[in-house]
Amino acid sequence: MPVRLPRRPAVPSRRRVVSTAVTAVLVGGTFAGLLSVTTAPQAPAATPVRKPAPSGTPSKAPAAEPPSADAPGASVVQIVAHPDDDLFFMNPDISQSIRSGDPLTSVYLTSGESDGVNARPRDAAGAEPDKAGYAEARQNGIRAAYAEMATGSRTSPWDRVAIPTAGGATAEMDTLRAKPQVKLVWLQIREAGSTTGDRPESLNGLWHGRISALASQRAAGTPVAADFTYTKDQVVATVAGLLERFRPTFVRMQDPTPGTYPDTGHVRDHQDHLYGARFTQAALARYAAVPGHPHVGVQNYLGYPTSVLPHTLDPETADAKLKTLKTYAWLDGVNDCGTAAGCGDLKVAARPAGRGWTQTVRYARGTSTSWVQRDRDGGLHAFSVLDGRLATWRQAPGSTAWRGPVLLPGGGLDSGVTSALLPDGRIAVFGTRTTLDGGPSAYRREVVSTEQSATDGSFGPWRSLGTPERDDAGGTSDISAPAVTVGLDGRATLVLRDSAHRLAAREQRADGGWGPWRTLGGADVYGDPVAATDATGRGYVFASTPDTVLAWAAQRPGGPLTGPEPTGLPPTTLALSASPAPGGEGVRLWFRKPASGDLRNADFSGSGLVSPMRELAGGVAGFGPVSGPAGGSGGGSAGGSTGASTGRSADSASAGGSAGGEGLLAVRSRTGVLATAPLGRGGTRPVWTLESFLFSGAPDAGTDGVAAIGLDGRLHWTPAHR
């Protein structure tokens, strides 16, 4: 039963959020309304600090310190199982990277030869299988799609060469002549040929040791002159070698833990997607040990499971994505590639939108907006994952410069961490870690945490909090990133989604230990749950289903979470963020309207909705979480997990000169760059500013400013008082 809390005096909390109208509207790919745009294509250099900019002019981000001569810009490598996985599941991020001008390399593990028939289903009967020819047709389609995204012409030429691999074989590398920073690498390993069927001759069979080596399937016309085989270690070595060759600062990859269907036990995604991602994980772990490489961040993308989930892209972005797939699918049938195999993938031509895939892009994890915290002295701490390790940044009290990253010991961390400010002033960080050692049967993802030994002290060793999963075979270790609430007594409640799409939790005991995992219920839960603690110390958790949002709440401060309760909210894009409500009672939930990018919020007290849903129509479109400052302190996050805050009061935040006294709202825009707007008072319309860099994960907004991790692996900071 929803419980409405009595009104209580506000106490210092991590953010202040106000509801305000957004009037900037996307028209024909441009912004109409109150908007200033930073147009520089490159991300700023090391640890930039955003400086005040004159009203109505573009804002730029000079570095806090002069960058070192060898400081890298952004460089992206994306690794997928089949030709078209990138176009279906990673775009529009691909087109945005291409437009940035930064190096982009796409690596295709298998040839995707399927049954060798390049035809629409209605034309497939009686067609002669030609696996080498079909692999060539898919390559032709990918080259056309990338050329069109980069130059506007699908026939823009490529230079194709054979390159040796670290696994002892040869791969094909294609370089777009007009834009040589765009490259494609074809390993041409044999694919499984079935989504879930038992195919030992596959990446699946190689990973589990059912075969000792997996053969190649060369495409017709490839410059690779001879067939080859790869052992498991040689595949890992080959991918790690490509990472050494291209030295990325950011890697896009598929989801290694997509879960299973409870009725059949079949994997929810293509087996090549899953095991290709696990080979990529192993290669990244090996690459992390190579000295001298640029720090690298990672993003996982959801695949087939997106079919049943609300669409995330606005119509214009979805149409552009579909156009690229139509080019890949050779929909017009014009033979402008000069090969008998065909200029694209005719199997896709029957359904170029896939199963709703061109209307969606969805990160498998890494959507937390709770990775920045303020300490008792007024300093700021930021956390991310680079090289599979926790990266930390620090802004000293009274300073405008960020120092870092400093990487803590302990590898294997997955993208996306959440942080919590403890009542005694210390900071705790929670995430998940993947175990790769010990063979395939030992593979698993578990929750881990670390916390400061003292206020502003060093962080201790990682502590395993386990997993609610019995083993990897049952659900592919499919757990979400964790969310955390912290009561006034300092005891934390850890919540995540398990592979059965329910919520599971562990509560911290008074002695600092943890109780057993227990199921909080819920059904058909997707995405990462979010948590917040209100001004009284009452914890809240929210999680999305394809149809609505479910809520869990403590019935008293420090009490256990109960629920789920229906919120009555409409479908969301699943990416949620929550923070203490600005009035001091309850919490505010931020989310997006499907298929539009419009921003919405609603307030809760207990587990009951206590305000009408507010829609910030128009805005800057885009997808992903909405981050905004919450009631009353600097720092913190809209995915808040703090208990009693030790930040500045609402009055001191206002006195600090932040924009409108309320901090900034931050989102991912349609163009992929960070969009920020001051939250003014009295219904003042915000002025949206587009920053100059692409970023990973989600931004973190507070009354002090907005933090985001660029694809260059560096922290970018936009102060509120500019």
C-alpha positions in Angstrom: 0.0 0.0 0.0 1.5 3.4 -0.9 2.3 5.6 2.0 2.5 9.3 1.9 5.0 10.8 4.2 4.2 13.8 6.4 6.0 16.9 5.3 9.3 17.4 7.1 11.9 20.2 7.1 14.4 19.8 4.3 17.9 18.7 5.3 21.0 19.1 3.2 20.9 16.6 0.3 22.9 16.0 -2.8 21.0 17.9 -5.5 18.1 20.2 -6.2 15.9 19.6 -9.1 13.1 21.8 -10.3 10.4 21.1 -12.9 10.7 23.5 -15.8 9.6 23.7 -19.4 12.0 22.9 -22.2 11.3 25.0 -25.3 14.1 24.0 -27.6 12.7 21.8 -30.3 14.4 19.7 -32.9 13.5 20.7 -36.4 15.0 18.9 -39.4 18.1 17.8 -37.6 18.8 21.3 -36.1 17.8 22.9 -32.8 15.2 25.7 -32.8 14.7 27.7 -29.7 17.0 28.8 -26.9 20.3 27.0 -27.7 24.0 27.6 -28.0 26.2 25.0 -29.6 29.8 24.2 -29.2 30.9 23.1 -32.7 34.5 21.9 -32.2 34.7 18.3 -33.5 37.4 17.2 -31.1 37.0 16.4 -27.4 39.1 18.7 -25.1 42.4 17.6 -23.9 43.3 16.2 -20.5 41.0 16.7 -17.5 39.2 19.8 -19.0 37.4 22.3 -16.9 34.4 24.2 -18.3 34.8 27.9 -17.9 32.1 30.6 -17.9 31.0 31.7 -21.4 29.3 34.9 -22.4 25.5 34.5 -22.7 24.4 33.2 -26.1 27.9 32.2 -27.3 29.4 28.8 -27.8 31.2 27.5 -24.7 34.5 25.7 -25.1 36.5 23.5 -22.6 40.1 24.5 -22.1 42.2 22.1 -20.2 42.8 22.5 -16.5 46.5 21.9 -17.2 48.5 21.8 -20.5 48.1 18.3 -22.0 51.1 16.2 -22.4 52.4 15.9 -25.9 51.4 12.3 -26.3 47.9 12.7 -24.8 45.6 10.8 -27.1 42.4 12.0 -28.6 39.4 9.7 -28.9 39.9 6.5 -30.9 37.1 3.9 -31.1 37.3 0.2 -31.9 34.1 -1.8 -32.1 34.1 -5.6 -32.2 31.1 -7.6 -33.3 30.3 -11.2 -34.3 28.7 -10.6 -37.7 28.6 -8.0 -40.5 25.4 -5.9 -39.6 25.5 -6.4 -35.8 27.2 -3.0 -35.6 24.5 -1.3 -37.8 21.6 -2.9 -36.0 22.7 -2.6 -32.4 25.4 0.2 -32.2 24.1 2.9 -34.5 23.6 5.9 -34.2 26.8 5.8 -32.0 28.7 4.7 -35.1 27.6 7.6 -37.3 28.3 10.1 -34.5 31.8 8.8 -34.2 32.3 9.0 -37.9 31.1 12.7 -37.9 33.5 13.5 -35.1 36.5 12.8 -37.3 38.1 10.6 -34.7 39.6 7.2 -35.7 37.0 4.4 -35.9 37.8 0.7 -36.6 35.1 -2.0 -36.9 36.2 -5.6 -36.4 34.1 -8.5 -37.6 35.0 -11.8 -36.0 33.1 -14.1 -38.4 32.3 -13.9 -42.0 28.5 -14.3 -41.3 28.3 -16.8 -44.2 25.1 -18.4 -42.9 23.7 -20.9 -45.5 25.5 -19.1 -48.4 22.3 -17.9 -50.0 22.2 -14.2 -50.8 18.4 -13.8 -51.4 15.2 -12.6 -49.9 13.3 -15.5 -48.3 10.8 -15.5 -51.1 13.6 -16.0 -53.7 15.7 -18.4 -51.7 14.2 -21.7 -52.9 16.4 -23.4 -55.4 19.2 -20.9 -55.0 22.7 -22.4 -55.1 24.6 -21.9 -51.8 27.8 -20.0 -52.1 29.2 -19.2 -48.6 32.2 -17.3 -49.9 30.0 -15.3 -52.2 27.5 -14.4 -49.5 30.3 -13.4 -47.2 31.6 -11.1 -50.0 28.1 -9.6 -50.5 27.9 -8.8 -46.7 31.3 -7.1 -46.9 30.1 -5.1 -49.9 27.1 -4.0 -48.0 29.1 -2.9 -44.9 31.6 -1.0 -47.1 28.7 0.8 -48.8 27.0 1.7 -45.5 30.1 3.1 -43.9 31.1 5.0 -47.1 27.7 6.5 -47.2 27.8 7.5 -43.5 31.3 9.0 -43.9 31.1 10.7 -47.4 27.5 10.7 -48.5 28.4 8.3 -51.3 28.0 4.5 -51.0 30.6 3.9 -53.8 33.4 5.9 -52.2 36.4 3.6 -52.8 38.3 1.5 -50.2 41.8 0.3 -50.1 41.9 -3.4 -49.2 45.0 -5.2 -47.9 45.9 -8.4 -46.0 47.5 -7.9 -42.6 49.1 -10.5 -40.3 47.4 -11.2 -37.0 48.9 -11.9 -33.6 47.2 -15.3 -33.7 49.4 -16.4 -36.6 46.9 -16.0 -39.5 45.9 -13.2 -41.8 43.0 -10.7 -41.8 41.7 -8.2 -44.3 41.8 -4.5 -43.5 39.9 -2.0 -45.5 40.6 1.8 -45.4 38.2 4.4 -46.7 40.3 6.4 -49.1 38.4 9.6 -48.6 38.3 9.2 -44.8 41.3 7.0 -43.9 40.5 7.2 -40.2 37.6 4.8 -41.0 38.7 1.2 -41.2 37.1 -2.2 -41.3 38.9 -5.4 -40.3 37.6 -8.9 -41.3 38.9 -11.9 -39.3 36.7 -14.2 -41.5 36.3 -17.0 -38.9 33.5 -19.5 -39.5 30.1 -18.5 -37.9 27.8 -20.9 -36.0 25.1 -20.9 -38.7 22.3 -21.1 -36.0 21.0 -18.7 -33.4 20.8 -21.2 -30.6 21.3 -24.7 -32.2 24.0 -27.0 -31.1 26.9 -26.2 -33.5 30.3 -27.4 -32.1 32.1 -25.8 -35.0 31.5 -22.3 -33.7 32.9 -19.6 -31.3 30.6 -21.3 -28.7 32.3 -24.7 -29.3 35.8 -23.2 -29.3 35.1 -21.3 -26.0 33.9 -24.4 -24.2 36.7 -26.6 -25.6 34.4 -28.9 -27.7 36.7 -28.3 -30.6 40.5 -27.5 -30.5 40.4 -25.1 -33.5 37.9 -23.2 -35.6 38.4 -22.9 -39.3 38.1 -19.8 -41.5 35.5 -18.9 -44.1 37.2 -16.5 -46.5 35.0 -14.2 -48.6 35.2 -14.2 -52.3 37.5 -11.4 -53.5 39.4 -11.1 -50.2 43.1 -10.2 -50.3 43.6 -13.0 -47.7 45.2 -15.7 -49.8 44.9 -18.8 -47.7 42.6 -20.6 -45.3 43.6 -20.9 -41.6 42.4 -22.1 -38.3 42.4 -20.5 -34.8 42.6 -22.1 -31.4 40.9 -20.4 -28.5 44.0 -18.7 -27.4 44.8 -17.6 -30.9 41.4 -15.8 -31.2 42.1 -14.0 -28.0 45.7 -13.1 -29.1 44.3 -11.9 -32.5 41.8 -9.5 -31.0 44.3 -8.3 -28.3 46.8 -7.7 -31.1 44.3 -5.6 -33.0 43.7 -3.5 -29.9 47.5 -3.0 -29.7 47.6 -2.0 -33.3 44.8 0.5 -33.2 45.3 1.7 -29.5 41.7 2.6 -28.8 40.5 4.8 -25.9 37.0 3.3 -26.2 35.7 -0.1 -27.2 32.2 -1.0 -28.3 31.2 -4.6 -27.9 28.2 -6.9 -27.7 26.6 -8.2 -24.5 28.5 -11.3 -23.0 25.6 -12.0 -20.6 22.2 -11.6 -22.4 20.3 -14.1 -20.3 18.2 -17.1 -21.2 14.5 -17.8 -21.8 13.0 -19.5 -18.7 10.8 -21.8 -20.7 13.4 -23.2 -23.1 16.7 -22.3 -21.5 17.9 -20.9 -24.9 20.1 -17.8 -24.9 18.1 -14.6 -25.6 20.7 -13.5 -28.1 22.6 -15.1 -31.0 25.2 -17.5 -29.6 27.9 -15.8 -31.8 27.0 -12.5 -30.2 27.5 -13.9 -26.7 30.7 -15.8 -27.3 32.2 -13.2 -29.6 31.7 -10.8 -26.7 33.4 -13.2 -24.2 36.4 -13.6 -26.5 36.5 -9.8 -26.7 36.4 -9.6 -22.8 39.3 -12.0 -22.7 41.3 -10.0 -25.2 40.6 -6.7 -23.3 41.9 -8.3 -20.1 45.1 -9.4 -21.9 45.4 -5.9 -23.5 45.0 -4.2 -20.1 48.3 -5.8 -19.0 50.2 -4.3 -22.0 52.3 -1.3 -20.7 52.0 2.1 -22.3 48.7 1.9 -24.0 46.0 4.6 -23.7 43.4 4.0 -21.0 40.4 2.3 -22.6 36.7 2.4 -21.6 34.2 -0.2 -22.7 30.5 -0.1 -23.6 28.2 -3.2 -24.0 25.2 -3.1 -26.4 22.1 -5.2 -26.1 21.2 -7.3 -29.1 18.1 -9.3 -29.9 16.4 -8.6 -26.5 15.7 -5.1 -27.7 12.9 -6.4 -29.8 10.5 -6.6 -26.9 11.4 -3.3 -25.3 10.2 0.3 -25.9 11.9 2.2 -28.7 14.6 4.7 -27.6 15.2 6.7 -30.8 13.3 9.7 -32.0 11.7 9.3 -35.5 14.4 11.3 -37.3 17.3 9.4 -35.8 15.5 6.1 -36.4 14.9 7.0 -40.0 18.6 7.8 -40.5 19.5 4.4 -39.0 17.1 2.6 -41.2 18.5 4.4 -44.3 21.9 3.0 -43.5 20.5 -0.5 -43.1 18.7 -0.2 -46.5 22.1 0.6 -48.0 23.7 -2.4 -46.4 20.7 -4.6 -47.6 21.2 -3.5 -51.2 17.6 -2.6 -51.3 17.7 -0.8 -54.7 19.4 -3.7 -56.4 21.8 -1.5 -58.4 25.0 -3.3 -59.0 27.5 -0.5 -58.4 30.1 -2.7 -56.6 31.1 -4.7 -59.7 30.9 -8.2 -58.2 28.7 -11.2 -59.1 28.1 -11.9 -55.4 26.0 -8.8 -55.0 26.4 -5.4 -53.3 24.7 -6.1 -50.1 22.8 -8.5 -47.8 19.5 -9.5 -49.5 18.4 -11.5 -46.5 18.2 -8.2 -44.6 16.4 -6.6 -47.5 13.2 -8.4 -46.6 13.2 -6.7 -43.2 15.8 -3.9 -43.1 14.4 -2.6 -39.8 15.1 -6.0 -38.1 12.7 -6.6 -35.3 12.4 -3.0 -34.3 16.2 -2.7 -34.0 16.6 0.4 -36.1 14.3 2.3 -33.7 16.5 1.5 -30.7 19.9 1.6 -29.3 20.4 0.3 -25.7 23.4 -0.1 -23.5 23.5 -3.4 -21.6 24.9 -1.6 -18.6 26.8 1.6 -17.7 23.8 3.9 -17.3 24.3 5.0 -13.7 24.2 8.7 -13.0 25.6 8.1 -9.5 29.4 8.2 -10.0 30.3 11.7 -8.6 30.4 12.5 -4.9 31.2 15.5 -2.7 33.2 14.9 0.5 32.8 16.8 3.8 35.5 19.3 2.9 33.7 20.3 -0.3 36.0 18.4 -2.7 34.6 16.3 -5.5 35.3 12.7 -6.4 34.5 11.0 -9.7 34.7 7.3 -10.6 34.7 5.3 -13.8 36.1 2.1 -15.2 39.2 2.2 -17.5 41.3 -0.8 -18.4 38.9 -2.9 -16.3 40.0 -1.0 -13.1 38.4 1.7 -11.0 39.5 5.1 -12.2 39.3 8.0 -9.8 39.5 11.7 -10.2 39.6 14.4 -7.5 38.8 18.1 -7.4 40.2 19.6 -4.2 38.0 22.1 -2.2 38.1 25.5 -3.7 39.9 24.3 -6.9 38.6 24.3 -10.4 41.1 21.6 -11.6 40.5 17.9 -11.6 43.4 15.5 -10.9 43.4 12.0 -12.3 42.8 9.4 -13.4 44.3 7.3 -10.7 43.6 3.6 -11.3 43.1 1.4 -8.3 44.4 -2.2 -8.1 42.1 -5.0 -9.1 41.0 -5.7 -12.7 38.0 -7.3 -14.3 35.5 -4.5 -13.5 32.6 -4.1 -15.8 31.5 -0.7 -17.2 29.2 1.3 -14.9 29.8 1.9 -11.2 27.7 3.6 -8.6 28.9 5.5 -5.6 27.4 6.3 -2.2 28.2 8.9 0.4 28.2 7.3 3.9 26.9 9.2 6.9 30.4 9.4 8.4 31.7 11.2 5.3 33.4 8.3 3.6 32.6 7.2 0.0 31.8 3.7 -1.1 31.8 2.5 -4.7 29.9 -0.5 -6.1 30.1 -2.3 -9.4 30.3 -5.7 -11.0 33.3 -7.8 -11.9 33.7 -10.6 -14.5 35.7 -13.7 -13.6 37.5 -15.1 -16.6 40.1 -17.3 -15.0 39.5 -21.0 -14.3 38.0 -22.0 -17.6 34.5 -21.6 -19.1 32.7 -23.2 -16.2 34.2 -20.6 -13.8 32.9 -17.6 -15.8 30.6 -15.4 -13.8 29.7 -11.8 -13.0 29.6 -10.8 -9.3 29.0 -7.6 -7.3 32.0 -6.0 -5.7 32.5 -2.9 -3.5 35.3 -0.7 -2.1 35.1 2.1 0.4 37.4 4.7 1.9 39.3 3.8 5.0 38.7 7.3 6.4 37.2 10.6 5.2 39.2 11.7 2.1 41.4 8.6 2.7 42.5 5.8 0.3 40.1 3.1 -0.9 40.5 -0.3 0.5 40.6 -3.7 -1.4 37.7 -4.9 -3.4 35.2 -7.0 -1.5 33.1 -9.6 -3.2 29.3 -9.4 -2.4 28.6 -12.4 -4.6 25.7 -12.9 -7.0 22.1 -14.2 -6.7 22.8 -16.4 -9.7 23.4 -20.1 -9.2 25.8 -20.5 -12.1 26.6 -19.2 -15.5 24.8 -22.0 -17.4 21.4 -21.1 -15.9 21.2 -17.5 -16.9 24.6 -16.5 -18.5 25.4 -14.5 -15.4 22.9 -11.9 -16.5 22.8 -9.4 -13.6 22.3 -5.7 -13.9 24.6 -3.0 -12.5 23.9 -2.5 -8.8 21.9 0.3 -7.1 22.4 1.2 -3.5 20.5 3.0 -0.8 22.2 4.1 2.5 20.3 4.7 5.7 21.0 7.3 8.3 22.7 4.6 10.3 25.2 3.9 7.5 23.7 0.5 6.6 23.4 -0.1 2.8 20.9 -2.0 0.8 22.2 -3.4 -2.5 19.7 -4.1 -5.3 20.1 -5.5 -8.8 18.1 -7.3 -11.5 18.7 -11.0 -11.8 18.5 -13.2 -14.9 14.9 -14.1 -14.1 14.1 -10.4 -14.5 13.2 -9.9 -10.9 14.9 -7.7 -8.3 17.2 -9.2 -5.7 18.8 -7.5 -2.7 21.3 -7.9 0.1 21.1 -5.8 3.3 24.1 -4.8 5.3 24.0 -5.8 9.0 24.8 -3.6 11.9 28.3 -5.3 12.2 29.1 -4.3 8.6 28.6 -7.8 7.2 25.9 -8.7 4.7 22.8 -10.8 4.9 21.8 -13.4 2.3 20.4 -12.5 -1.2 16.7 -12.3 -1.1 14.2 -11.8 -3.9 12.3 -8.5 -3.9 9.9 -9.7 -6.6 8.7 -7.9 -9.7 8.3 -9.5 -13.1 9.6 -8.6 -16.6 12.1 -6.1 -15.1 14.7 -4.8 -17.6 17.6 -2.4 -17.5 19.4 -1.2 -14.4 17.3 -0.4 -11.3 17.9 3.0 -9.6 17.9 3.9 -6.0 17.6 7.0 -3.8 17.2 7.9 -0.2 15.0 10.8 0.9 15.7 13.4 3.5 14.3 11.2 6.3 16.5 8.2 5.5 13.8 6.2 3.7 15.1 4.2 0.8 13.4 3.9 -2.6 14.1 1.7 -5.6 12.6 1.9 -9.1 12.8 -0.5 -12.0 11.3 -0.5 -15.5 9.3 -3.1 -17.3 8.3 -2.8 -21.0 4.9 -1.4 -19.8 5.5 0.7 -16.7 7.8 1.4 -13.7 7.7 -0.6 -10.5 8.6 0.9 -7.1 9.9 -0.5 -3.8 10.1 1.7 -0.7 11.1 1.4 3.0 8.0 1.9 5.2 10.2 3.6 7.8 13.7 5.2 7.8 16.3 2.5 7.7 13.6 -0.2 7.2 13.6 -3.0 4.6 12.4 -2.3 1.1 8.9 -3.6 0.4 7.1 -3.9 -2.9 6.8 -3.9 -5.7 4.1 -1.3 -6.0 2.6 -0.2 -9.3 3.4 3.5 -10.1 0.8 4.0 -12.8 3.5 5.5 -15.0 3.4 4.8 -18.8 6.2 2.9 -20.6 9.7 4.5 -20.4 12.9 3.8 -22.4 14.0 1.9 -19.3 16.8 4.4 -18.4 15.8 5.8 -15.1 17.4 8.1 -12.5 16.2 9.1 -9.1 17.2 11.7 -6.5 15.8 13.3 -3.3 12.9 15.6 -4.3 13.5 19.3 -4.1 10.8 19.9 -1.5 12.6 17.6 1.0 9.8 15.0 1.0 10.2 11.8 -1.1 12.2 11.4 -4.3 12.0 12.5 -7.9 12.2 10.0 -10.8 13.5 11.1 -14.2 12.8 9.1 -17.4 12.2 9.5 -21.1 9.2 9.1 -23.3 9.7 6.2 -25.8 10.3 7.0 -29.5 10.8 10.7 -28.8 13.6 11.5 -26.4 11.3 13.8 -24.5 12.1 14.2 -20.8 9.6 13.4 -18.0 9.6 13.3 -14.2 7.4 12.5 -11.3 7.6 12.7 -7.5 7.1 9.9 -5.1 6.5 9.7 -1.3 6.6 6.2 0.2 6.0 4.2 -2.9 3.1 6.3 -4.1 3.0 8.9 -6.9 2.4 12.3 -5.3 2.7 14.6 -8.3 1.4 14.5 -11.8 3.9 13.3 -14.4 5.5 16.3 -15.9 6.7 16.2 -19.5 9.5 18.5 -20.8 8.4 18.3 -24.4 10.8 19.1 -27.2 14.2 19.5 -25.7 17.2 17.9 -27.3 15.9 14.4 -28.1 18.6 11.8 -27.7 18.4 8.7 -25.5 19.6 7.4 -22.1 19.3 8.6 -18.5 18.4 12.2 -17.5 20.7 13.6 -14.8 19.8 16.6 -12.7 20.8 18.1 -9.4 18.8 17.1 -6.4 17.6 18.8 -3.3 20.3 21.0 -1.9 23.9 20.0 -2.2 26.7 20.1 -4.6 27.9 16.9 -6.2 26.0 13.7 -6.2 23.9 12.2 -8.9 20.4 11.7 -10.2 20.8 8.0 -9.7 21.4 8.9 -6.1 22.2 6.3 -3.6 23.3 8.5 -0.7 21.8 8.7 2.8 22.5 11.7 5.0 24.3 14.2 2.8 27.2 16.2 4.0 27.3 18.7 1.1 26.3 22.3 1.0 22.9 23.5 2.0 20.4 24.8 -0.5 21.1 28.4 0.6 24.9 28.0 0.3 24.5 26.4 -3.1 22.5 29.4 -4.3 25.0 31.8 -2.9 27.7 30.0 -4.8 26.5 31.6 -8.0 25.4 28.5 -9.9 23.1 29.0 -12.9 19.8 30.1 -11.5 21.0 28.7 -8.1 19.9 25.2 -9.1 22.7 23.6 -11.1 22.4 22.0 -14.5 20.3 19.4 -16.2 22.3 17.0 -18.4 21.4 14.5 -21.1 22.8 12.8 -24.2 21.6 14.8 -27.2 20.4 13.4 -30.5 23.9 14.1 -31.9 25.5 12.1 -29.1 27.2 15.0 -27.4 26.5 16.2 -23.9 23.6 18.7 -23.6 23.3 20.9 -20.5 20.8 23.5 -19.4 20.6 25.6 -16.2 17.6 24.9 -14.0 16.4 28.4 -13.4 13.9 29.6 -10.9 10.3 30.6 -11.3 9.7 28.6 -14.4 12.6 30.2 -16.3 13.1 28.5 -19.6 16.4 26.7 -19.8 19.0 27.4 -22.5 20.4 24.2 -23.9 24.1 24.1 -24.7 25.7 21.4 -26.8 29.2 20.5 -25.7 31.9 19.5 -28.1 32.6 15.9 -27.3 31.1 12.4 -27.4 30.9 10.6 -24.1 30.4 7.2 -22.6 27.8 6.0 -20.1 25.7 8.7 -18.6 26.4 12.2 -17.3 26.3 13.1 -13.6 24.8 16.5 -12.8 25.0 18.3 -9.5 24.5 21.9 -8.3 28.3 22.4 -8.9 28.2 21.2 -12.5 28.1 18.2 -14.8 30.7 15.5 -15.2 31.0 13.1 -18.2 33.6 10.6 -19.4 34.6 11.3 -23.0 35.4 8.6 -25.5 39.0 9.8 -25.0 38.9 8.3 -21.5 39.1 11.7 -19.8 36.8 13.5 -17.4 35.0 16.5 -18.8 33.6 19.0 -16.4 30.9 21.7 -17.1 30.6 24.0 -14.0 27.2 25.4 -13.2 28.5 28.8 -12.4 29.6 29.9 -15.9 
